[in-house]
């Protein structure tokens, strides 16, 4: 079910959008070059880069007079270069790091 049926973005609409995570603003854009909500979300994610957690995406269409607030969850994944090539034996007295939780 597409819940954004009434929230249509037309090319030329004045759009203001923000992406916030843990109370911090990660990215903010204002423009008229968007044709859909997916375009707006894609532009914000390109500006933001990597983040971990649940972010709040707020899109305001100033031309049509509506606002859409959506939750966006992501998990940080280590880059390929950061993964160890060889897994070493456990050492006594050291703390283990869980790759997906750090």
N, C-alpha and C positions, 0 to 999 in steps of 0.2 A: 504494500500500500504506500503510495507516494503522498506524504503529508504536506508537501510543498506545492500542491496544485494551485492554491490561491496566491502563493508568493512567487510570481513570475518576474524574472528580470529581463527587460528588453534592452537592446543595445541603445545607449544614450541615456539610460536612467542614471541618476546620481546615487552612487552606492558608497556607504561608509561602513567599514567592517573592522572588527578587532578579534584577536585571539588571545585569551588570557589563560594562564595555568598557575595554580597555587597563588592566586592573587597578584601575579606579575603579568604585565602586558608583554606578550611575546612579539606581536606584530600588529600593525594598524595600516589600513589602506583606505584611500578615497579616490574614486574615479568614475568614469562613464563608459569604459571600454569592455564591459562585461555583458555576456549574453545569457548566463545562467548562474544559479547558486553554486554549481560545481566549479565554474570559472573563478568565482570569488574565493571559494575554499582552496582551490589549487594555488591561486596567487598568494594567499596567506601562508600556506604550508611551504611554498618556495622561499618566502621571506624568513620564515621561522627556522627552518632547518630541523635538527633533531631536538626532541623534548620527550620527557617521560611523564606519564600520568594522564589525568583527565583535564582537558582544556575546554573552555567555553567559547564557542564561536558565535559572535553577535553580528548580524548583517542588518543594516538599515537601508531601505530603499526610500530615499528622500523624495523622489519624484512621485511614487505611488502611495507613500505614506504608511508602509508597513515595516515591521521589525520581526526578525526570526532569530531565536536563541536556540542553539543546538550544542549538545555535549559531544566532544570528540576525544576518544581514548586512543592512546598509543603506548607502545612499550619500546624502550630503548634497546636497540640491538647492537652488539659490538661490531665494529668494522672488521673486515676480513684480515687486515694487517694486525689487528689487536689480538687475535686468537693465537694461543701458543701452538707451535708446531709439534712439540713433544710434550706429553703429559708426564710430569715427574712424579716420583713416589711421594706419598705424604710425609711431611717432616713433623717431628714431635716438637710441641711448644710454639707452633705458628698457627695463626688464624687462617681458616679457609675463606676464600672469596667465592661467592656464587655469581657466575658471569651474568645471568639474567636479572639479578637483583641489585647489582652494584651500579 
